[in-house]
């Protein structure tokens, strides 16, 4: 389970047995959501929060920060996905301390 980002107490990561479409998981304390993003012409068109079986979903009021994060870092997330799942390399973990 490579952790790829930490932002405002939110941990962003992949599970080792992931599948397409490209997505990321976000954990905040006891909450976790799977987040898919749809692209059009290289830009994020839609961000979709999905429930993870056996986990409490990240509350609505916390999702605004996650959306901002994904809009800013989506290219990096895709690069890290390719690095881990295609090139079989462990992606780096980055800690972002400034609020977006």
C-alpha positions in Angstrom: 0.0 0.0 0.0 2.1 2.9 -1.2 1.4 6.2 0.5 2.0 8.9 -2.0 0.8 12.2 -0.4 0.0 13.6 3.0 -2.1 16.8 3.0 -3.9 18.5 6.0 -4.1 15.1 7.8 -5.4 13.3 4.7 -3.3 10.3 3.6 -3.5 9.6 -0.2 -2.5 6.1 -1.3 -3.0 3.2 -3.6 -3.7 -0.4 -2.7 -1.2 -2.8 -4.2 -3.9 -4.8 -6.0 -5.6 -1.9 -7.7 -7.3 -1.8 -11.1 -8.4 0.7 -13.7 -9.8 3.3 -13.9 -7.0 5.2 -12.3 -8.0 6.3 -8.9 -6.7 7.1 -5.4 -7.7 6.4 -1.9 -7.9 9.0 0.8 -7.9 8.3 4.5 -8.7 10.8 7.2 -8.7 9.2 10.7 -11.4 6.5 10.7 -12.8 7.6 7.3 -11.7 6.4 3.8 -13.0 7.0 0.3 -12.0 5.9 -3.2 -11.7 8.8 -5.6 -11.9 8.4 -9.3 -11.4 11.3 -11.7 -12.6 11.5 -15.3 -10.4 13.3 -17.9 -11.2 15.3 -21.0 -8.4 16.8 -23.0 -5.9 16.2 -20.2 -8.1 18.0 -17.6 -10.1 16.7 -14.8 -13.8 16.8 -15.8 -15.3 15.0 -12.9 -14.2 13.9 -9.4 -16.2 10.9 -8.0 -16.1 9.8 -4.4 -17.0 6.2 -3.8 -17.6 4.1 -0.7 -14.9 1.6 0.4 -16.5 -1.5 1.8 -16.2 -1.7 5.5 -15.1 1.9 5.9 -16.9 5.1 6.8 -16.9 7.6 3.9 -15.0 10.9 4.2 -17.6 13.5 5.3 -18.9 16.0 2.8 -17.3 19.0 4.6 -13.8 17.5 4.2 -14.2 16.7 0.5 -13.7 20.3 -0.6 -10.0 20.1 0.4 -9.6 16.8 -1.4 -11.1 18.1 -4.6 -8.8 21.1 -4.6 -5.8 18.7 -4.0 -6.8 16.4 -6.8 -7.3 19.4 -9.2 -3.8 20.6 -8.4 -2.0 17.3 -8.3 -3.9 15.0 -10.7 -1.0 14.8 -13.2 1.4 13.8 -10.5 -1.1 11.2 -9.2 -1.3 9.6 -12.7 2.5 9.6 -12.9 2.7 7.9 -9.6 0.1 5.3 -10.7 2.1 4.6 -13.8 5.3 4.4 -11.8 3.8 1.9 -9.4 1.5 -0.3 -11.5 3.3 -0.2 -14.9 6.9 0.3 -14.1 6.8 -1.6 -10.8 8.7 1.1 -8.8 7.7 2.4 -5.4 6.5 6.0 -5.8 7.8 8.7 -3.4 5.6 10.1 -0.6 5.3 13.8 -0.5 4.0 15.9 2.5 2.2 19.0 1.5 2.0 21.4 4.5 0.6 24.6 2.9 -3.2 24.8 2.4 -4.2 25.1 -1.2 
